[in-house]
Each structure stands twice: as structure tokens, then as C-alpha cells.
């Protein structure tokens, strides 16, 4: 991955984290990693635990950011969620999988779309 792509991804994760905090969610982990992979954000929303994938795109050439979350990524996030829950010993009432799309716009504005229960 190029340095520029990493910078865009890191920017998107910062914007998404702030957006979710502004909505009242509490960040438990950023970039949680294990041998199987990484989860961008793990949050608490009331009694629920939320596993969030952040997708940032600079333009519409390859579709919406959420369209980049395919079957393999969904399967991987479900596996990682199980590992996180086992490791932490947390037993939430509900587990949710969200996607946050971050689209930087011209003139400094950034569009953020929070897709709750994306899968």
C-alpha cells in the first residue's frame, strides 16, 4: 500500500471516529489487530458492541466506499468480531456491523455516511 493511500485511510478513520463519537458512540479500540486481521473501530452504542469498517474514497470512479466491503471482508469481520469478544470476555446484548463512508470533497468539506447494521 502506498504512503498516500495509507494517509487517506488514516484520515478517513479519524473523521469516522469523530463522527461516531459525535453520535454518542464510545470507542473501545481503534485498529484492533490479531493474527487473523484488523478491525478499524470497535465501539459501544448503549448495550451493543459495534464493529465498524471505515472506507474512504477520493472519488466515485470505483463506486461507493461501502461497495468495497464484499463477501470476503464481511466474513473476515465476523471472524474478527468473534475473536475480539472471546479475547475481551465481553458478552453484549447485541453485536452490530456498521460501515462508515468518508468522501473528502473539494474545498475542504468531507461527506460522511454512517450505515448502521450494514450486514
Beta strands, then each sheet from edge to edge (+ up, - down):
strand 1: 26-34
strand 2: 37-45
strand 3: 48-56
strand 4: 95-104
strand 5: 110-115
sheet 1: 1+ 2- 3+ 4+ 5-
end
